[in-house]
Amino acid sequence: MKIEKQVWGKTSCGKDIMLYTLSNNNGIEVKLSDIGAGIVSILTPDRNGKMDDIVLGYPNATDYFGDGPCAGKVPGRFANRINHGRFSIDDVEYQLELNTGDGNHHLHGGSIGFANQKWASRIDGDSVVFTYLSAEGEAGYPSELVAKVRYTLNDENELNIRLGAWSSGPTIVNLTNHTYFNLKGEGNGDILDHKLRLNANRFLPATDELITTGEMASVIGTPMDFTEGKLIGQDIEQDFPDLINGKGYDSCWVINDLCKGKLNLAAELSHEGSGRMVQLYTTQPGVQVYTGNWLTGCPKGKNGHEYHDYEGVALECQALPDSPNKPNFPNTVLRSGEEYKEIIIFKFSTI
């Protein structure tokens, strides 16, 4: 395994933006940026050995600041939505920043969040490590928080993402990775012909503003059923509330056999034409599937291609959305002296 480091650009205040390239002995290559501790590109072979970049992204470093899709980055302090940006810990209520244009709720840590910050970065052995210090009161969050993301690529063609955090006092944390996959290669059309299988018998119904209701509903007999695997486009236009409200899939599924700290298979995404497949393993309880329903109008892709809706699918392994307001969801409160630890693994192969 080899890691290279280079300056990719500069921030508005003149700081270097770093780009890291991880490559293994099988020719797989992953590029990472310290903007949002994000994945910029992943080169993998198809069944005939042809290499393509299979994730959406942009040609310039500065394109990653403030992009709506949050392409490849780590959102936080709390990924996904919190109802009206309010929650309580120990009977103390907190009000977070509200995202304009999102129904006046809190999404992905607010208008800036972790995804649009420049993280500190370093090479540590066979890994690249990113850290970010989130001040007390940032976007309304209580307590100071240190977040850490470690990326490691091995010769089993696995990209291991370890998410960590420590807090000075009680707060809430939910970290994930927001990479958009297109196994045909980015810029080569939509992902409606990709086959998705989810290790999840339940999903989280949501309101018309995409706030989870608190119910964990069975997928059986609904277009939300991916237990046996099916093409993403097969049922995406069905007359079903969660599909109508999200203009496609933008829901969270509850991974089967939940056990804190246990690594589970969450999802398998494959494309018959290219033969590529990516499997996702995680210790997180849920996987948010977002089929790029609002990609039109985001920055142009790496080859100058204008992205359109449904040209990428994000599979975000994370805590269940709006958990701080849902007592029946797994706990997301982090206290002083505790350590937040979660794992996401992308395993690349062919079929």
N, C-alpha and C positions, 0 to 999 in steps of 0.2 A: 504494500500500500504506500502511495506517495502523496504528499501534500505540497502544493505550491501556493505562494502568497504574492499578491501584486496590488498596487494602487489602481483603483478602478475609476475614481473621480474625486470630486471635492464637494463638501457641504457648502451651504451659502455663507458660512463663516470661515471657510478655508481649511477645514479639517479633512484629512485623507479618508476616503471611503475605500475599504479593503475588500478584495475579492480573493477567496480561497478555492483552490481546485483540488479535490480528492479523486484519486484514481486507483483502481485495484488491478490485479494481474489478469483480469478477464476483459479489460478494456472499458469497463463502466466508469463513468466520470460524473462527478457531482460538483457543481459550483455553488458557493455560499457567499452571502454578503453580510456585512455588519449592520446594514439597514434592516431593522426588524429581525435580526438573526435569521435571515431568510434563505430559502433555496431558490437559486436563480436558474439553474438548468440541471437536467439529469440526462445523460447520454446512455442509451441502452440499445442492444442489438435486437432486430426482429428475428424471425425464425430462419432467415437466410443470412444473418450476420450483418445486415445493413444497420448502421448506427443512426439514430435520430434523437433529437431533444424531445422528451415526452412531457415536459411541463411548460405551462404558460409563463410568460415573463416579458421583460422589456430590454431594449438594447442599451439604455443609458442608466447609470446608477441613480441619477436624480429623479428618474421616472417612478422610482419606488416610494418616494415621499408623497404621502397623501393619496395614493391610488385607491379608488373605491373598492376594487375587488380584493385587496389585501393579498396580492399574489405571492405565494410561497413563504409568507412571513409568519411570525409568532405574535398573535394578538394577545392583549392582556391589559390590565391585570386580570380581567375576567372576560374570557372569550364568550361570544354569543350574546343573547339579550337578557337584560334584567328589567322587569316590569316597572316602568316609570322611573327607573334608576334608583329605586328605594329598597332598602333592606335594613334589618336590625341584627345586632349582636349584643347579647346580654342586656336586652331591653333598651339599648341605645340605637336610635334610628339614624341612618346616614342617607344623604342625598347625593347621588353621583351626577356627573355631567350628562345631559341628554343629547342624543344625536339628532340634529335637525334632518328632516326628511325620512326618519325611521319611526314615525308614529310617536315621537317624544318619549322614546325609551332609551336605555343605555345599551350600546352595541360595541363589542370588541374593545372595551376600555375607553370609549369616548372618541372624540374627533381626531385625536392624535394617537393615544394608546401606545403600547409597546411596539406595535408594528411600524410606526413612523418615527421611531427614535434610532439614533446611532448607538449601537451597543459597543462596549469594550470587547476586544477579541484577541485570541492568542492560539497558537498551535501548542498542544499538549500531547506529546507522544504521537499516537496514531489518530488523534482527534483534533477537532477545532472546537474551542469553547468560547461562548459568548456570554457576557454578563451585563446586567442593567440594574442600576440603583433607582428605584421608584420612591420619590420623596413622600413623606406623610402629607396627605391632602391633595396629591396629584389626581386630577379628575374627580376629587371628592372622596377618595379611598382613605380609610383610617390606617395609621401606622406606616412606618418605613418598611420597604420590601426590597430584598435582593433576589433577582431572578437569574437563573443560569440555564443555558441550553448547550448540550454537548452532542456533536455529530461525529459518528464513526462509520466508515465504510469498510467492509471486510471482503474477503475473497469468496464468501458464500453469497455474494451479491446482495447483502443486506445493508441498508442504511439505518443505523441505530440512532434514535433521537432520545436523549435523556433530559427530562425537564425537571428543574429543581427550583426551590424558593425557600427563603427564610424571612421572618418578619419580626419587627421590634415589639409588636403587640397584636391584638386580634384584628384580623382582616379577612377578606375572601380572595381565593385564587382559583383560576381555571385557565391553564395554558394548553395550547395545541399548536399544530402546524397547519397552515392554510394553503398548501400546494394544490394547484389545479392540474390534473392529469389529462392528457390526450395521447393515447397509446399509438395513434397513427403518426404522431409527431405534431408539435405545436404549429398552428397555422394551416393544418391539413383538413379542415372541416370540423363537423360537430362530433359529439360523443354519444349520440343517440343510438349508434350501432355497437356500443360497448356493452359487454355483458357484465352485470354486477350481481354478486352473491353476498348477502349479509348474514352473519351469524347472529340473528336477532329475530325473535318471535314477537317482540313488542316494539311499538313506536310511541312517540309522544305527540298526541293531537295538540294543535295550537289554535289560537284565535285568529281572526282576520288580520291582526297586527303581528302575527307570528310569535305570540307569547304562549308558552306551554301552559296547558290547563291544569296540570298536575296528574292527569290520568295517564296510565301506561296501558295502551290499548293493544289488543291482538291484531296482528297483520293479516290473519287468515281471512280470505274472502275479500280482501281490499287490494287496491293497486299499490299499496305499501309493502306487499309481500315479495321479498327478494330471497326467501329462505332456500329456494331451489336454484336460484340464479335465473336472470332474464335480461333481455336487452333493455337499456335505460329508456329507450323511446317507446317501448311496447305499450305502456299504460300512462305515459306522461300527460296525455291530453284527456284523461278520463274525468268525468264529472264527479269530482271528489273534493270536499272542502279544502283539505290541506294542499292539494295540487292547484286548485283555483287561486287560493290566497297567495301562494308562493310563485305563481306562474311557472310551475314545474316543481321538482323536488327541492325542498329546503326544510327538511325535518330531521329530528334526531331519533335514532333507533337505540334501544336498550340492548346491550350485548348480553348474550346468554351466559349463564353460569358465572354471575358476578361474584367476585371474591377479591377484596382489597389486596393489591400488590401482586395478583396473579396475572401472568401474561396470557392473553386469549387471542385467538384468531377473530378479527372483527369483520374483515371484508376481503373479497377477491374481485379484482377488476381485470377483465381481459378483452382482447380484440381479435376476432378470428382472422381478419385480413392480414394483420401484421404478425400475429402469433405472440404478441407480447402479453405478459400478465404481471400484475403487482398484487402481492398479498400484504395485508395490514394486520399487524399484531399490536396489542396494546394492553396496558394495565388500567386504562380508563374505562368508565362504565358505559359510555355512549359513543356513537359515531354520527356526526351530523353530515348528511349527504346534501350537497348543494350543486345543482347541475348548471351553474353559470347562467342563471336565468336573466341576469341584468349586466352582461359583459359588454354589450354594445355601448360605445362611447368612452371606454377606458383607453389608456395609452396604447399606441400601436405596439405590436409584438416584435420579437427579436429580429425578424426578417422584414420588417415594415408592413406586416400583415395587419389589417384592421380586424380586431376580434369582434365576433358577433355572439349573440346569446347561444348557449348550449355548446360552446366550443371547448369547454373544459369542465371537469367534475372534481370538486373538492370533497375529500373524505376526511373529516376533521374528528379525530379521536379526542374526546374531551369529557368533562363533567357534564351532567345534564343541565340544559339551559334553565335559567331562573331558579337554580337550586336554592339560593339563599331565602327564597320566598315559598319554597315547597318542602314542608317538613318530611314528606315521604320520600324525597330524593336523597341520595348519598350526600353526606356533609361536605361542604367546601370551605369551612372556616379554618384558618391557619392561625395558630397562637405562638407567642414568643416561646422559644425553646423547642418547637416542633419543626420538622422538615417536610416540605412538600416534595414528593418524588413520584414521577410518572414516566412511562416508557412508551414510545411509538417506534415500530420497526416497519420499514418498507422493504419487502423482499421481491427482487426482480427475477423473472424467469420467462420461458417461452412455453407455449402449448403446442 
